Every structure is written in structure tokens, then in C-alpha cells.
Amino acid sequence: MRSRQRMFAAVMRLLLKCLRLGRRRRFRLVRQVEQLWHYGHLCLRSLLYNSFTNGDVVLDSLFEPVYWLVDHVTRWFGVVFVALVIGLTSSIVAIVYICLLPLILQTYTPAWICWHLAYGHWNLIMIVFHYYMAITTSPGHPPQAKNDLTGVSICRKCIAPKPARTHHCSICNRCVLKMDHHCPWLNNCVGHYNHRYFFSFCLFMTMGCIYCSISGWEMFRDAYAAIERMKLLEKERLQVAANQTYYQTPPPTFSFRQRAFHKSVVYLWVLCSSVALALGALTLWHAALITRGETSIERHINRKERQRLQKKGKVFRNPYSYGSWDNWKVFLGVDVPRHWLTRVLLPSPHLPHGTGLSWDLPPCVTEQRAPLLAI
């Protein structure tokens, strides 16, 4: 009896030991899994940690494939966009010369004829000149060797010196001096040496479209009404022809030339009005940036810097701004009063102030405003 009790007690002790070992192993396995999880989480954070990371950086990372696609599409379709600009502009000029100019010469007074001929051709020359210069002029690129450049950073994509106000263009795959943006309609970057050409083209193209829209408003109304009458007469003619024989079908009311004339006038007014609205908004936006002495890229940089300093109770001042009026004089290259005629109102291939590598005080600036903080 006692031997059975001892055997039963030994079996029970062995079973308890097995249960304890199982629990220990289970707890040890859970602890190991937790340790591995915390270790992996720490490794991931150490690899991805950046004190400057915010919501904008996360969104840029998420949209990186979209940016890559847009960059490559823009790079390959730049020639198509340029051809489209040239084709649309040429079509408008052709309609004006073929359809509207004979009508102007027949119906307008000599004073109005001289005005339209002088202003129209001047505006056309300014558009063609500035668009050609904006396409063919290089925006400017920093040298690949350091040379005597001081106070420059290194572009993390080019691994080359990156002077102040220089940014890397992912489409051109090069750094651009005083880069504003890459314009697909120019198939070129807008930078230090062609920024004035780009803005002047936008300004004179907007002025030309507004001129065509205002001058052709009455013609547009008449042409639109004539097209509506053509549609009604065509409908009536088809209804009459359905009840007659082939030999009794009446001839068309409007000739092909009349149809082409009215549709060309409508096409001209709709296209010019649409371009005037879209390009006019873009021109006003860039005019505001020029007034503040900054580019499109610098606007975002300055806004973030202004918010950062505002939290610290400090004031940010753009070191490249010399005041609204002086900013325009520097941008347009106006050094003396006669330059407003020879360099602004007439085609001029003069170079901008500076080399784009350093930003000394231009001679046209009356007084220097010491910046509180350089970007």
C-alpha cells in the first residue's frame, strides 16, 4: 500500500515538474519573441529616423513614383509641347492675316488701321523673340569643379558644387542656377539666364490674347450667330430635301468660304480668351514672385523658414530682395531710364546681373537692405 502511494507521489511530482518546465519554456519563447520585435522596431527606426521628417517628406516619398513618371513624360514630350505652342500661335496669326486683316482694311478708319498694324506687329515680334530666346538660351549651370567658389554646398544627386539659389532639375538631370521651374512648353528649365525671356513671353502672349479677344468680340458674336443660322438652315434644307427628288434639292445657303471664315473667327476668340485667362493667372503669379525677389522654389523655402523663425519670435527677411521697385529693375536689367525703352519695350538680348554663382549688390539698386538671415 505504501509502495503504491510512493509511486503515485513520484508520478505526481514528475508531472508537476513537466508542467513547470513547459510554462518556463512557453514564457521564455514569448519573451524572446517580444525581444526580437522590439529589436527589429528599433533597427527600423534607426534606419529611417530623420529629425527633419514631417508630413511633406512622407507625401513626397509616397508620390515619388508619380514624380518619376511625370519627369520622364515631360522630358520626352517637351518637343511636342513646343510644336503645339508654335502650331497654335501660327494658326492664330494666319487667321488674323487671312480673315481679319482684309476686313479691318475695308471697314476701319485710317487711325484705327495704323493702331492695329503698329500694335499687332509689335506684340507679335515681342512674342516670337522672347519665346525663341527662352527656348534656345541655357538657364545656366554651375561648374563641375570647385575652383574659387566659396560657401557652396554639394548637390546630393550631381555630387558637384551647388551655389546659392541653385537647385537640381530631375527632368534635365542637372543643377540649374537660380532655378524657378522646368517648363514643358519651353522644353527647357527657367533659370538665371532665361528667366526674363520666359516672363516676357508670358506677359506679351497674354497681352496679345487679350488684344485679340477684345478686338474680335463683335466679330465673334456675328460669327457665332451666323453659325447658328447655318445650322437652322441646314436642318430646314434637309427636311425639305427629304420630301423632294434628287434633282429638286436646293443648293447650300452658305458657301465653304463663309463657313470657314465664321468658324475661324470663333476658334480664334475661344482660343485667345482661354489662353488669356490661364496664362494671365500664371503671369500674375510670377509677377508677385518677382516683386518679392524670389523664385517659385524659394517661395516654399522662405515660407517654411518664416514659419520656423516665427515660432522662435524672430523675423525672416529675404536676403535677395531689394524692395519691390528695385527687384523689378534687377530682374529686367534696367540700369538707366532709357533701358525701359531699349531693354523692356524692345527686343533685347542683354544678360542679367551677376553670374548666378554669387549675388553681389547690383548697380541699379539705390540702397542695400541688410538681411536678417540668409537662406
ABEGO torsion letter per residue (X at the ends): XAAAAAAAAAAAAAAAAAAAAAAAAAAAAAAAAAAAAAAAAAAAAAAABBAABBAAAAAAAAAAAAAAAAAAAAAAAAAAAAAAAAAAAAAAAAAAAAAAAAAAAAABBAAAAAAAAAAAAAAAAAAAAAAAAAAABBAEBBBABAEABBGBBBBAAAGBBBBBGBBBBAAAGBBBBGBABBBAAAGBBBBAAAAAAAAAAAAAAAAAAAAAAAAAAAAAAAAAAAAAAAAAAAAAAAAAAAABBAAABBBBABBAAAAAAAAAAAAAAAAAAAAAAAAAAAAAAAAAAAAAGBBAAAAAAAAAAAAAAAAAGBBBBBAABAEAAAAAAAAAGBABAAAAAAAAABBBABBBBEAGABBBBBAABABBBBBABBX
